[in-house]
Amino acid sequence: MELVFAVLVGGLYASGLYLMMQRSLVRLILGLALLGHAANVLIFVAAGMTRGRAPIVLAGETTVQGAADPLPQAMILTAIVIGFAVLAFFL
């Protein structure tokens, strides 16, 4: 499954760079959006595709075994918000 996502990331980066090299402003904006989506999928794939429990530590526990890593999800959410703000600025 990671190979499919790796090909998807490569295709998104290639399409985004191709669109950004055009002379039209609309194509530049679409290319930037594709680059943002490619970066989000790359972070998602690099974090690993494993299922885990919610990373909630209850009272009296020090660690949670088998918990999902919340950092990649937070990074992707931040990247989505920043990407939306940049695209709104360009528009």
N, C-alpha and C positions, 0 to 999 in steps of 0.2 A: 504494500500500500504506500510505503514511503517513496517508492520509485515513481508511482503515479503523481504524487504531490511534487516530487522533484522536477518532473517533466512539466507539470503545470506552472511551477515557479519560473522555470526557464522560459516557457512560452509567454508568460505574463511580462517578464523583464524584457524579452526580445520585442514583444508588441509595443510595450510602453516606450522603449528607446526608439523604435522605428517611428512611432507617432510623434515623439518629441523632436525628431530631426526634420519634420515637415515645417513649412513656412506659415501654416495657418495657426491662429491663436486657439481655435477650438480643438485642433488636433494636439496641440501642446498641452492643453488642460486635460484632455482625455488620456494622453500618455502619462501625465503626472499621476492621475488617478490609478491607472494600471500599475505604475511603479509602487504606489502605496499599498495596493492590494497584494502585489507580489511580496512585498516586505512582510505583510501580516501573515501570509501563508508560510513564508520562510520561517518566521519566528514560531509559528504553530508546529511546523514539522520538526524544527530543531529541538523543541522542548520534549519531543517524544510523544507517541500516541499510546498512552496507557490509561486504563481506567483506574480511578482511585476514589477514596472517600473524600468527603468535604474536609478541608484542613481546619477543623475547629478543635481547639484544645479545651477539654473540659476541666473543671476544678479538680485539683489533685493530680492531674497528669502533667508530664513534662514534654512528651512527644506524642505524635499520632502516627501509628504504623499504617502504611499503605495509603497515605493521603496524597492527593493530587497536589502538584506544585502550582500555587496561585500566581507566581511571578510572571510567567509567560502570558497568562490571561490578562493580567493588569497591564503589561507592556502593549499587548495588542489593542486593548481598549483605549489606552492613551494614544497610540498611533492612529487609531480611527478618528478620535476627536481632533487631533492635530491636523490630520489629513483633510478632514471636513472643513476646518477653519481656513487652511491654506487654499483649498478649492473655492470656498466662498469669497476669499479675498481676491483671487484671480478673476472670478466671475464678476 
